Amino acid sequence: MKLYEIKTILKATVLCGEDKLDQNIVGGGAADLMDDILSAVAKDAVFLTGVNTEEALRAAKLAGVAATVMVRGKKPGQAIVDLATSFDMPVLLTDYSLFVACGRLYMNGLRGLDGSW
């Protein structure tokens, strides 16, 4: 699935990384607890979270995710935008809850890389 399809499915806005919307996303994962982020996502996947902190973005970078989607209408500060830009990581924003956002992506064919998401 392409990132622009995820943007459409989630009715998301692009915070940064507009030039990356054509990249292929191989799967997805979601977490709000910092301990779960590294186990919830994988390389070239999309990461969905309600946590809009630098730590969450750094964990996503460590995991090698292709993009991050912040849910529940969270609006991160400029420090997050700057960090995501420095990581060359697209960040999208959606008003959907984490549960609904994951469900919408699943219903449209995006799966977790371990088959359980």
MOPAC internal coordinates of N, CA, C and O (Angstrom, degrees):
PM7 1SCF
backbone

  N    0.0000 0     0.00 0     0.00 0    0    0    0
  C    1.4463 1     0.00 0     0.00 0    1    0    0
  C    1.5267 1   107.75 1     0.00 0    2    1    0
  O    1.2310 1   120.77 1   -39.57 1    3    2    1
  N    1.2891 1   116.13 1   140.43 1    3    2    1
  C    1.4688 1   121.52 1   178.20 1    5    3    2
  C    1.5280 1   110.12 1   -84.47 1    6    5    3
  O    1.2310 1   120.88 1   -27.71 1    7    6    5
  N    1.3169 1   115.93 1   152.29 1    7    6    5
  C    1.4596 1   120.63 1  -179.61 1    9    7    6
  C    1.5299 1   111.54 1   -62.19 1   10    9    7
  O    1.2310 1   119.91 1   146.29 1   11   10    9
  N    1.3251 1   117.77 1   -33.71 1   11   10    9
  C    1.4675 1   119.09 1   178.40 1   13   11   10
  C    1.5298 1   111.17 1   -65.41 1   14   13   11
  O    1.2310 1   119.92 1   151.32 1   15   14   13
  N    1.3366 1   117.77 1   -28.68 1   15   14   13
  C    1.4622 1   120.55 1   175.32 1   17   15   14
  C    1.5243 1   110.47 1   -68.69 1   18   17   15
  O    1.2310 1   120.47 1   139.68 1   19   18   17
  N    1.3184 1   116.72 1   -40.32 1   19   18   17
  C    1.4605 1   121.10 1   176.59 1   21   19   18
  C    1.5223 1   109.42 1   -62.06 1   22   21   19
  O    1.2310 1   120.54 1   136.70 1   23   22   21
  N    1.3159 1   116.58 1   -43.30 1   23   22   21
  C    1.4650 1   121.28 1   177.65 1   25   23   22
  C    1.5280 1   110.31 1   -56.42 1   26   25   23
  O    1.2310 1   120.51 1   134.92 1   27   26   25
  N    1.3172 1   116.63 1   -45.08 1   27   26   25
  C    1.4673 1   121.20 1  -179.28 1   29   27   26
  C    1.5250 1   111.39 1   -67.37 1   30   29   27
  O    1.2310 1   120.14 1   132.54 1   31   30   29
  N    1.3267 1   117.33 1   -47.46 1   31   30   29
  C    1.4688 1   122.03 1  -178.28 1   33   31   30
  C    1.5242 1   111.03 1   -59.55 1   34   33   31
  O    1.2310 1   120.42 1   141.56 1   35   34   33
  N    1.3223 1   116.81 1   -38.44 1   35   34   33
  C    1.4575 1   121.13 1  -176.72 1   37   35   34
  C    1.5336 1   112.88 1   -93.68 1   38   37   35
  O    1.2310 1   120.93 1  -177.01 1   39   38   37
  N    1.3315 1   115.83 1     2.99 1   39   38   37
  C    1.4777 1   120.04 1  -177.14 1   41   39   38
  C    1.5205 1   109.50 1    48.32 1   42   41   39
  O    1.2310 1   121.57 1  -133.08 1   43   42   41
  N    1.3287 1   114.60 1    46.92 1   43   42   41
  C    1.4589 1   122.13 1  -172.75 1   45   43   42
  C    1.5229 1   111.89 1   -93.14 1   46   45   43
  O    1.2310 1   121.75 1   -21.51 1   47   46   45
  N    1.3009 1   114.26 1   158.49 1   47   46   45
  C    1.4613 1   121.34 1   170.06 1   49   47   46
  C    1.5257 1   107.11 1  -107.69 1   50   49   47
  O    1.2310 1   121.17 1   -25.93 1   51   50   49
  N    1.3128 1   115.37 1   154.07 1   51   50   49
  C    1.4599 1   120.71 1  -178.93 1   53   51   50
  C    1.5233 1   108.68 1   -97.66 1   54   53   51
  O    1.2310 1   120.90 1   -60.58 1   55   54   53
  N    1.3108 1   115.88 1   119.42 1   55   54   53
  C    1.4506 1   121.09 1   177.83 1   57   55   54
  C    1.5298 1   110.27 1   -79.88 1   58   57   55
  O    1.2310 1   121.00 1   137.51 1   59   58   57
  N    1.3191 1   115.69 1   -42.49 1   59   58   57
  C    1.4631 1   121.56 1   174.60 1   61   59   58
  C    1.5270 1   108.23 1  -158.39 1   62   61   59
  O    1.2310 1   120.76 1   -23.50 1   63   62   61
  N    1.3214 1   116.16 1   156.50 1   63   62   61
  C    1.4621 1   121.00 1   179.36 1   65   63   62
  C    1.5098 1   114.35 1    91.82 1   66   65   63
  O    1.2310 1   120.20 1  -153.46 1   67   66   65
  N    1.3165 1   117.22 1    26.54 1   67   66   65
  C    1.4670 1   121.72 1   179.29 1   69   67   66
  C    1.5383 1   111.61 1   -53.56 1   70   69   67
  O    1.2310 1   120.39 1   147.68 1   71   70   69
  N    1.3220 1   116.85 1   -32.32 1   71   70   69
  C    1.4661 1   121.35 1  -178.76 1   73   71   70
  C    1.5274 1   113.35 1   -74.06 1   74   73   71
  O    1.2310 1   120.10 1   173.82 1   75   74   73
  N    1.3276 1   117.42 1    -6.18 1   75   74   73
  C    1.4679 1   121.53 1  -177.87 1   77   75   74
  C    1.5255 1   113.26 1  -103.19 1   78   77   75
  O    1.2310 1   119.47 1  -173.09 1   79   78   77
  N    1.3131 1   118.61 1     6.91 1   79   78   77
  C    1.4620 1   121.03 1  -173.57 1   81   79   78
  C    1.5240 1   113.99 1   -66.06 1   82   81   79
  O    1.2310 1   119.92 1   164.67 1   83   82   81
  N    1.3247 1   117.76 1   -15.33 1   83   82   81
  C    1.4610 1   120.26 1  -179.75 1   85   83   82
  C    1.5297 1   112.88 1   -89.46 1   86   85   83
  O    1.2310 1   120.00 1   178.69 1   87   86   85
  N    1.3252 1   117.60 1    -1.31 1   87   86   85
  C    1.4640 1   119.11 1  -177.86 1   89   87   86
  C    1.5256 1   111.36 1   -72.90 1   90   89   87
  O    1.2310 1   121.42 1   -28.63 1   91   90   89
  N    1.3133 1   114.88 1   151.37 1   91   90   89
  C    1.4535 1   121.88 1  -179.08 1   93   91   90
  C    1.5316 1   110.15 1   -84.43 1   94   93   91
  O    1.2310 1   120.89 1   -45.39 1   95   94   93
  N    1.3257 1   115.91 1   134.61 1   95   94   93
  C    1.4557 1   122.92 1   177.90 1   97   95   94
  C    1.5313 1   107.17 1  -108.81 1   98   97   95
  O    1.2310 1   120.54 1   -55.05 1   99   98   97
  N    1.3351 1   116.58 1   124.95 1   99   98   97
  C    1.4604 1   120.38 1  -172.54 1  101   99   98
  C    1.5259 1   114.01 1   -89.41 1  102  101   99
  O    1.2310 1   120.23 1   165.45 1  103  102  101
  N    1.3157 1   117.17 1   -14.55 1  103  102  101
  C    1.4605 1   120.72 1  -178.82 1  105  103  102
  C    1.5155 1   108.64 1   178.14 1  106  105  103
  O    1.2310 1   121.05 1    11.47 1  107  106  105
  N    1.3073 1   115.60 1  -168.53 1  107  106  105
  C    1.4558 1   118.35 1  -178.95 1  109  107  106
  C    1.5024 1   112.40 1  -152.64 1  110  109  107
  O    1.2310 1   121.78 1   -12.79 1  111  110  109
  N    1.3251 1   114.19 1   167.21 1  111  110  109
  C    1.4504 1   121.38 1   176.76 1  113  111  110
  C    1.5136 1   109.06 1  -159.56 1  114  113  111
  O    1.2310 1   120.88 1   -17.92 1  115  114  113
  N    1.3165 1   115.92 1   162.08 1  115  114  113
  C    1.4586 1   120.51 1  -176.92 1  117  115  114
  C    1.5118 1   110.27 1  -143.52 1  118  117  115
  O    1.2310 1   121.26 1   -35.63 1  119  118  117
  N    1.3336 1   115.20 1   144.37 1  119  118  117
  C    1.4649 1   120.71 1   176.52 1  121  119  118
  C    1.5194 1   109.00 1  -164.40 1  122  121  119
  O    1.2310 1   121.29 1   -31.12 1  123  122  121
  N    1.3213 1   115.14 1   148.88 1  123  122  121
  C    1.4562 1   121.32 1   171.59 1  125  123  122
  C    1.5275 1   111.19 1  -115.92 1  126  125  123
  O    1.2310 1   120.07 1   160.01 1  127  126  125
  N    1.3047 1   117.47 1   -19.99 1  127  126  125
  C    1.4555 1   120.99 1   178.37 1  129  127  126
  C    1.5174 1   109.47 1   -89.71 1  130  129  127
  O    1.2310 1   120.81 1   -48.70 1  131  130  129
  N    1.3150 1   116.05 1   131.30 1  131  130  129
  C    1.4608 1   120.14 1  -176.09 1  133  131  130
  C    1.5284 1   111.95 1   -56.63 1  134  133  131
  O    1.2310 1   120.04 1   142.72 1  135  134  133
  N    1.3267 1   117.52 1   -37.28 1  135  134  133
  C    1.4637 1   120.48 1  -179.37 1  137  135  134
  C    1.5235 1   112.35 1   -63.41 1  138  137  135
  O    1.2310 1   120.28 1   154.97 1  139  138  137
  N    1.3152 1   117.07 1   -25.03 1  139  138  137
  C    1.4596 1   120.92 1  -175.57 1  141  139  138
  C    1.5256 1   114.07 1   -91.81 1  142  141  139
  O    1.2310 1   119.89 1   165.76 1  143  142  141
  N    1.3178 1   117.81 1   -14.24 1  143  142  141
  C    1.4625 1   119.76 1  -172.67 1  145  143  142
  C    1.5237 1   111.75 1   -59.63 1  146  145  143
  O    1.2310 1   120.04 1   130.20 1  147  146  145
  N    1.3195 1   117.53 1   -49.80 1  147  146  145
  C    1.4647 1   119.61 1  -176.24 1  149  147  146
  C    1.5225 1   112.82 1   -65.96 1  150  149  147
  O    1.2310 1   120.08 1   153.17 1  151  150  149
  N    1.3318 1   117.46 1   -26.83 1  151  150  149
  C    1.4616 1   119.38 1   178.65 1  153  151  150
  C    1.5265 1   112.11 1   -89.71 1  154  153  151
  O    1.2310 1   119.94 1   167.04 1  155  154  153
  N    1.3301 1   117.72 1   -12.96 1  155  154  153
  C    1.4623 1   120.70 1  -175.43 1  157  155  154
  C    1.5253 1   113.49 1   -91.12 1  158  157  155
  O    1.2310 1   120.31 1   162.87 1  159  158  157
  N    1.3100 1   117.01 1   -17.13 1  159  158  157
  C    1.4667 1   119.66 1  -174.57 1  161  159  158
  C    1.5134 1   110.59 1  -132.31 1  162  161  159
  O    1.2310 1   121.23 1   -12.32 1  163  162  161
  N    1.3192 1   115.26 1   167.68 1  163  162  161
  C    1.4546 1   121.13 1  -179.03 1  165  163  162
  C    1.5221 1   110.18 1  -143.56 1  166  165  163
  O    1.2310 1   121.32 1    -7.88 1  167  166  165
  N    1.2924 1   115.08 1   172.12 1  167  166  165
  C    1.4651 1   121.85 1  -179.44 1  169  167  166
  C    1.5265 1   110.81 1   -55.20 1  170  169  167
  O    1.2310 1   121.55 1   -44.62 1  171  170  169
  N    1.3197 1   114.63 1   135.38 1  171  170  169
  C    1.4670 1   123.88 1   176.72 1  173  171  170
  C    1.5284 1   114.01 1    66.60 1  174  173  171
  O    1.2310 1   120.56 1  -162.14 1  175  174  173
  N    1.3339 1   116.53 1    17.86 1  175  174  173
  C    1.4664 1   120.91 1   176.77 1  177  175  174
  C    1.5266 1   109.14 1  -100.22 1  178  177  175
  O    1.2310 1   121.14 1    -8.53 1  179  178  177
  N    1.3191 1   115.43 1   171.47 1  179  178  177
  C    1.4638 1   121.09 1   171.95 1  181  179  178
  C    1.5189 1   107.52 1   -98.90 1  182  181  179
  O    1.2310 1   121.07 1   -40.56 1  183  182  181
  N    1.3099 1   115.55 1   139.44 1  183  182  181
  C    1.4580 1   123.08 1  -178.94 1  185  183  182
  C    1.5183 1   108.76 1  -112.45 1  186  185  183
  O    1.2310 1   120.43 1   -58.00 1  187  186  185
  N    1.3256 1   116.79 1   122.00 1  187  186  185
  C    1.4637 1   122.08 1   178.32 1  189  187  186
  C    1.5179 1   109.21 1  -106.44 1  190  189  187
  O    1.2310 1   120.93 1   -45.00 1  191  190  189
  N    1.3324 1   115.83 1   135.00 1  191  190  189
  C    1.4592 1   119.98 1  -178.11 1  193  191  190
  C    1.5186 1   111.37 1  -156.71 1  194  193  191
  O    1.2310 1   121.09 1   -24.74 1  195  194  193
  N    1.3040 1   115.52 1   155.26 1  195  194  193
  C    1.4513 1   121.93 1   172.06 1  197  195  194
  C    1.5138 1   111.20 1  -100.03 1  198  197  195
  O    1.2310 1   120.38 1  -177.44 1  199  198  197
  N    1.3168 1   116.88 1     2.56 1  199  198  197
  C    1.4589 1   122.56 1  -179.45 1  201  199  198
  C    1.5280 1   108.35 1   -93.98 1  202  201  199
  O    1.2310 1   120.74 1   -59.17 1  203  202  201
  N    1.3100 1   116.20 1   120.83 1  203  202  201
  C    1.4677 1   118.41 1  -179.04 1  205  203  202
  C    1.5241 1   110.32 1  -116.32 1  206  205  203
  O    1.2310 1   121.96 1  -117.99 1  207  206  205
  N    1.3302 1   113.86 1    62.01 1  207  206  205
  C    1.4624 1   120.82 1   179.32 1  209  207  206
  C    1.5234 1   109.80 1  -118.14 1  210  209  207
  O    1.2310 1   121.51 1   -17.09 1  211  210  209
  N    1.3284 1   114.71 1   162.91 1  211  210  209
  C    1.4613 1   119.41 1   176.64 1  213  211  210
  C    1.5273 1   110.40 1   -63.53 1  214  213  211
  O    1.2310 1   120.15 1   145.28 1  215  214  213
  N    1.3231 1   117.32 1   -34.72 1  215  214  213
  C    1.4591 1   120.59 1  -179.33 1  217  215  214
  C    1.5286 1   111.73 1   -62.49 1  218  217  215
  O    1.2310 1   120.33 1   138.99 1  219  218  217
  N    1.3202 1   116.97 1   -41.01 1  219  218  217
  C    1.4662 1   120.19 1   178.18 1  221  219  218
  C    1.5164 1   110.46 1   -63.83 1  222  221  219
  O    1.2310 1   120.34 1   138.86 1  223  222  221
  N    1.3152 1   116.96 1   -41.14 1  223  222  221
  C    1.4604 1   120.66 1   179.70 1  225  223  222
  C    1.5286 1   111.02 1   -67.81 1  226  225  223
  O    1.2310 1   120.55 1   141.28 1  227  226  225
  N    1.3147 1   116.56 1   -38.72 1  227  226  225
  C    1.4717 1   119.99 1   177.68 1  229  227  226
  C    1.5326 1   110.80 1   -64.97 1  230  229  227
  O    1.2310 1   120.07 1   139.76 1  231  230  229
  N    1.3238 1   117.47 1   -40.24 1  231  230  229
  C    1.4710 1   120.87 1   177.19 1  233  231  230
  C    1.5237 1   110.26 1   -63.99 1  234  233  231
  O    1.2310 1   120.33 1   139.54 1  235  234  233
  N    1.3154 1   116.97 1   -40.46 1  235  234  233
  C    1.4682 1   120.82 1   177.25 1  237  235  234
  C    1.5268 1   110.49 1   -62.39 1  238  237  235
  O    1.2310 1   120.73 1   140.00 1  239  238  237
  N    1.3114 1   116.21 1   -40.00 1  239  238  237
  C    1.4697 1   120.37 1   178.09 1  241  239  238
  C    1.5229 1   110.20 1   -63.67 1  242  241  239
  O    1.2310 1   120.63 1   135.70 1  243  242  241
  N    1.3479 1   116.39 1   -44.30 1  243  242  241
  C    1.4711 1   120.12 1   177.86 1  245  243  242
  C    1.5252 1   111.64 1   -58.89 1  246  245  243
  O    1.2310 1   120.72 1   142.13 1  247  246  245
  N    1.3294 1   116.24 1   -37.87 1  247  246  245
  C    1.4612 1   120.83 1  -179.51 1  249  247  246
  C    1.5285 1   111.67 1   -75.11 1  250  249  247
  O    1.2310 1   119.99 1   165.43 1  251  250  249
  N    1.3328 1   117.63 1   -14.57 1  251  250  249
  C    1.4631 1   120.79 1   178.07 1  253  251  250
  C    1.5145 1   113.82 1    79.83 1  254  253  251
  O    1.2310 1   120.15 1  -154.63 1  255  254  253
  N    1.3353 1   117.31 1    25.37 1  255  254  253
  C    1.4599 1   119.12 1  -178.82 1  257  255  254
  C    1.5242 1   110.36 1   -65.73 1  258  257  255
  O    1.2310 1   121.27 1   -24.37 1  259  258  257
  N    1.3149 1   115.17 1   155.63 1  259  258  257
  C    1.4575 1   121.22 1  -179.64 1  261  259  258
  C    1.5257 1   111.76 1   -83.04 1  262  261  259
  O    1.2310 1   120.51 1   148.17 1  263  262  261
  N    1.3335 1   116.63 1   -31.83 1  263  262  261
  C    1.4644 1   120.72 1  -177.03 1  265  263  262
  C    1.5209 1   109.60 1  -159.89 1  266  265  263
  O    1.2310 1   121.30 1   -22.24 1  267  266  265
  N    1.3272 1   115.12 1   157.76 1  267  266  265
  C    1.4561 1   121.87 1   177.14 1  269  267  266
  C    1.5200 1   108.86 1  -121.15 1  270  269  267
  O    1.2310 1   120.84 1   -42.77 1  271  270  269
  N    1.3304 1   116.00 1   137.23 1  271  270  269
  C    1.4602 1   121.84 1   174.17 1  273  271  270
  C    1.5152 1   107.80 1  -116.75 1  274  273  271
  O    1.2310 1   120.81 1   -57.35 1  275  274  273
  N    1.3178 1   116.06 1   122.65 1  275  274  273
  C    1.4625 1   121.04 1   175.94 1  277  275  274
  C    1.5170 1   107.94 1   -97.08 1  278  277  275
  O    1.2310 1   121.30 1   -51.56 1  279  278  277
  N    1.3260 1   115.13 1   128.44 1  279  278  277
  C    1.4646 1   122.14 1  -172.17 1  281  279  278
  C    1.5294 1   111.69 1  -102.36 1  282  281  279
  O    1.2310 1   121.34 1     0.31 1  283  282  281
  N    1.3256 1   115.04 1  -179.69 1  283  282  281
  C    1.4653 1   123.64 1   175.92 1  285  283  282
  C    1.5196 1   113.10 1    60.19 1  286  285  283
  O    1.2310 1   120.33 1  -152.98 1  287  286  285
  N    1.3378 1   116.98 1    27.02 1  287  286  285
  C    1.4550 1   120.34 1   176.51 1  289  287  286
  C    1.5102 1   114.45 1    68.98 1  290  289  287
  O    1.2310 1   120.40 1  -162.14 1  291  290  289
  N    1.3183 1   116.84 1    17.86 1  291  290  289
  C    1.4640 1   120.82 1   179.74 1  293  291  290
  C    1.5179 1   109.93 1   -63.94 1  294  293  291
  O    1.2310 1   120.64 1   -45.89 1  295  294  293
  N    1.3103 1   116.38 1   134.11 1  295  294  293
  C    1.4583 1   122.08 1   179.18 1  297  295  294
  C    1.5211 1   108.50 1  -116.77 1  298  297  295
  O    1.2310 1   120.17 1   -78.30 1  299  298  297
  N    1.3270 1   117.27 1   101.70 1  299  298  297
  C    1.4708 1   120.03 1  -178.04 1  301  299  298
  C    1.5265 1   111.67 1   -71.52 1  302  301  299
  O    1.2310 1   121.15 1   -22.45 1  303  302  301
  N    1.3094 1   115.40 1   157.55 1  303  302  301
  C    1.4502 1   121.72 1   178.75 1  305  303  302
  C    1.5222 1   112.42 1   -77.66 1  306  305  303
  O    1.2310 1   121.64 1    -2.97 1  307  306  305
  N    1.3142 1   114.46 1   177.03 1  307  306  305
  C    1.4643 1   121.28 1  -177.24 1  309  307  306
  C    1.5259 1   112.25 1   -61.87 1  310  309  307
  O    1.2310 1   119.92 1   148.35 1  311  310  309
  N    1.3367 1   117.75 1   -31.65 1  311  310  309
  C    1.4654 1   120.41 1   179.19 1  313  311  310
  C    1.5276 1   111.15 1   -60.85 1  314  313  311
  O    1.2310 1   120.04 1   143.29 1  315  314  313
  N    1.3238 1   117.52 1   -36.71 1  315  314  313
  C    1.4707 1   121.74 1   178.26 1  317  315  314
  C    1.5267 1   109.75 1   -68.47 1  318  317  315
  O    1.2310 1   120.75 1   136.42 1  319  318  317
  N    1.3219 1   116.16 1   -43.58 1  319  318  317
  C    1.4685 1   120.24 1   178.74 1  321  319  318
  C    1.5224 1   109.97 1   -60.26 1  322  321  319
  O    1.2310 1   120.74 1   134.38 1  323  322  321
  N    1.3121 1   116.20 1   -45.62 1  323  322  321
  C    1.4700 1   120.42 1  -179.62 1  325  323  322
  C    1.5239 1   111.27 1   -63.36 1  326  325  323
  O    1.2310 1   120.36 1   137.44 1  327  326  325
  N    1.3247 1   116.91 1   -42.56 1  327  326  325
  C    1.4536 1   120.58 1  -179.72 1  329  327  326
  C    1.5279 1   110.90 1   -65.88 1  330  329  327
  O    1.2310 1   120.23 1   133.70 1  331  330  329
  N    1.3177 1   117.17 1   -46.30 1  331  330  329
  C    1.4658 1   120.75 1   178.60 1  333  331  330
  C    1.5261 1   110.74 1   -60.78 1  334  333  331
  O    1.2310 1   120.35 1   140.08 1  335  334  333
  N    1.3126 1   116.94 1   -39.92 1  335  334  333
  C    1.4629 1   120.96 1   178.09 1  337  335  334
  C    1.5234 1   110.10 1   -64.11 1  338  337  335
  O    1.2310 1   120.23 1   138.19 1  339  338  337
  N    1.3152 1   117.17 1   -41.81 1  339  338  337
  C    1.4708 1   119.81 1   178.95 1  341  339  338
  C    1.5290 1   111.17 1   -66.39 1  342  341  339
  O    1.2310 1   120.31 1   149.73 1  343  342  341
  N    1.3333 1   117.01 1   -30.27 1  343  342  341
  C    1.4621 1   121.71 1   177.08 1  345  343  342
  C    1.5247 1   112.03 1   -81.98 1  346  345  343
  O    1.2310 1   120.13 1   171.80 1  347  346  345
  N    1.3220 1   117.35 1    -8.20 1  347  346  345
  C    1.4643 1   122.96 1  -175.12 1  349  347  346
  C    1.5345 1   109.86 1    57.73 1  350  349  347
  O    1.2310 1   121.09 1  -140.19 1  351  350  349
  N    1.3487 1   115.51 1    39.81 1  351  350  349
  C    1.4590 1   122.73 1  -177.88 1  353  351  350
  C    1.5281 1   109.91 1  -112.63 1  354  353  351
  O    1.2310 1   119.99 1   -59.62 1  355  354  353
  N    1.3117 1   117.62 1   120.38 1  355  354  353
  C    1.4641 1   119.42 1   175.42 1  357  355  354
  C    1.5284 1   111.16 1   -63.80 1  358  357  355
  O    1.2310 1   121.14 1   -38.75 1  359  358  357
  N    1.3231 1   115.42 1   141.25 1  359  358  357
  C    1.4555 1   121.72 1   174.38 1  361  359  358
  C    1.5188 1   107.55 1  -126.99 1  362  361  359
  O    1.2310 1   121.22 1   -54.46 1  363  362  361
  N    1.3383 1   115.27 1   125.54 1  363  362  361
  C    1.4563 1   121.70 1   178.49 1  365  363  362
  C    1.5159 1   108.95 1  -113.07 1  366  365  363
  O    1.2310 1   120.75 1   -26.05 1  367  366  365
  N    1.3229 1   116.18 1   153.95 1  367  366  365
  C    1.4571 1   122.44 1   178.95 1  369  367  366
  C    1.5175 1   109.30 1  -122.61 1  370  369  367
  O    1.2310 1   120.52 1   -46.03 1  371  370  369
  N    1.3378 1   116.60 1   133.97 1  371  370  369
  C    1.4577 1   121.39 1   176.39 1  373  371  370
  C    1.5263 1   109.42 1  -133.48 1  374  373  371
  O    1.2310 1   121.19 1   -28.62 1  375  374  373
  N    1.3089 1   115.34 1   151.38 1  375  374  373
  C    1.4599 1   120.41 1   176.90 1  377  375  374
  C    1.5238 1   112.35 1   -84.06 1  378  377  375
  O    1.2310 1   120.12 1   167.12 1  379  378  377
  N    1.3327 1   117.37 1   -12.88 1  379  378  377
  C    1.4612 1   120.22 1   180.00 1  381  379  378
  C    1.5255 1   110.81 1   -64.54 1  382  381  379
  O    1.2310 1   120.75 1   -27.62 1  383  382  381
  N    1.3256 1   116.18 1   152.38 1  383  382  381
  C    1.4625 1   120.78 1   172.44 1  385  383  382
  C    1.5318 1   108.24 1   -70.38 1  386  385  383
  O    1.2310 1   120.83 1   -13.36 1  387  386  385
  N    1.3143 1   116.03 1   166.64 1  387  386  385
  C    1.4593 1   120.54 1   178.46 1  389  387  386
  C    1.5227 1   110.66 1   -60.22 1  390  389  387
  O    1.2310 1   120.53 1   136.76 1  391  390  389
  N    1.3133 1   116.59 1   -43.24 1  391  390  389
  C    1.4615 1   122.12 1  -179.64 1  393  391  390
  C    1.5289 1   111.10 1   -61.43 1  394  393  391
  O    1.2310 1   120.32 1   130.85 1  395  394  393
  N    1.3103 1   116.99 1   -49.15 1  395  394  393
  C    1.4651 1   121.14 1  -177.87 1  397  395  394
  C    1.5218 1   110.87 1   -67.75 1  398  397  395
  O    1.2310 1   120.17 1   138.59 1  399  398  397
  N    1.3247 1   117.28 1   -41.41 1  399  398  397
  C    1.4664 1   120.18 1   179.89 1  401  399  398
  C    1.5335 1   110.64 1   -61.21 1  402  401  399
  O    1.2310 1   120.49 1   134.38 1  403  402  401
  N    1.3175 1   116.66 1   -45.62 1  403  402  401
  C    1.4674 1   119.96 1   178.01 1  405  403  402
  C    1.5253 1   110.58 1   -62.05 1  406  405  403
  O    1.2310 1   120.50 1   136.60 1  407  406  405
  N    1.3218 1   116.65 1   -43.40 1  407  406  405
  C    1.4630 1   120.88 1   179.59 1  409  407  406
  C    1.5160 1   112.11 1   -61.65 1  410  409  407
  O    1.2310 1   120.35 1   137.23 1  411  410  409
  N    1.3249 1   116.93 1   -42.77 1  411  410  409
  C    1.4687 1   120.27 1   179.53 1  413  411  410
  C    1.5299 1   110.79 1   -62.63 1  414  413  411
  O    1.2310 1   120.44 1   137.98 1  415  414  413
  N    1.3151 1   116.76 1   -42.02 1  415  414  413
  C    1.4659 1   119.44 1   179.27 1  417  415  414
  C    1.5243 1   110.87 1   -67.59 1  418  417  415
  O    1.2310 1   120.30 1   138.81 1  419  418  417
  N    1.3215 1   117.02 1   -41.19 1  419  418  417
  C    1.4652 1   121.30 1   178.72 1  421  419  418
  C    1.5316 1   110.71 1   -62.33 1  422  421  419
  O    1.2310 1   120.77 1   135.19 1  423  422  421
  N    1.3166 1   116.13 1   -44.81 1  423  422  421
  C    1.4763 1   120.56 1   179.73 1  425  423  422
  C    1.5296 1   112.34 1   -62.86 1  426  425  423
  O    1.2310 1   120.92 1   157.42 1  427  426  425
  N    1.3255 1   115.85 1   -22.58 1  427  426  425
  C    1.4583 1   120.27 1   179.81 1  429  427  426
  C    1.5286 1   112.79 1  -100.13 1  430  429  427
  O    1.2310 1   120.58 1  -168.19 1  431  430  429
  N    1.3388 1   116.49 1    11.81 1  431  430  429
  C    1.4556 1   120.24 1   170.24 1  433  431  430
  C    1.5127 1   117.55 1   104.16 1  434  433  431
  O    1.2310 1   119.06 1   175.16 1  435  434  433
  N    1.3297 1   119.39 1    -4.84 1  435  434  433
  C    1.4557 1   120.29 1   178.99 1  437  435  434
  C    1.5267 1   108.62 1   -82.12 1  438  437  435
  O    1.2310 1   120.54 1   -47.34 1  439  438  437
  N    1.3003 1   116.58 1   132.66 1  439  438  437
  C    1.4654 1   122.10 1  -177.90 1  441  439  438
  C    1.5136 1   110.37 1  -121.53 1  442  441  439
  O    1.2310 1   121.54 1   -17.62 1  443  442  441
  N    1.3457 1   114.66 1   162.38 1  443  442  441
  C    1.4549 1   120.61 1   170.61 1  445  443  442
  C    1.5137 1   108.39 1   -74.28 1  446  445  443
  O    1.2310 1   120.45 1   -28.24 1  447  446  445
  N    1.2907 1   116.74 1   151.76 1  447  446  445
  C    1.4591 1   119.47 1  -176.27 1  449  447  446
  C    1.5206 1   112.91 1   -70.48 1  450  449  447
  O    1.2310 1   120.17 1   160.46 1  451  450  449
  N    1.3310 1   117.27 1   -19.54 1  451  450  449
  C    1.4657 1   119.57 1   176.88 1  453  451  450
  C    1.5215 1   112.27 1   -95.04 1  454  453  451
  O    1.2310 1   121.29 1  -179.05 1  455  454  453
  N    1.3273 1   115.13 1     0.95 1  455  454  453
  C    1.4580 1   120.23 1   177.49 1  457  455  454
  C    1.5099 1   114.71 1    85.05 1  458  457  455
  O    1.2310 1   120.09 1   177.56 1  459  458  457
  N    1.3488 1   117.43 1    -2.44 1  459  458  457
  C    1.4561 1   119.14 1  -175.89 1  461  459  458
  C    1.5231 1   113.32 1  -101.28 1  462  461  459
  O    1.2310 1   119.50 1   169.64 1  463  462  461
  N    1.3067 1   118.57 1   -10.36 1  463  462  461
  C    1.4757 1   120.19 1  -175.62 1  465  463  462
  C    1.4781 1   112.33 1   -84.67 1  466  465  463
  O    1.2310 1   120.10 1   180.00 1  467  466  465

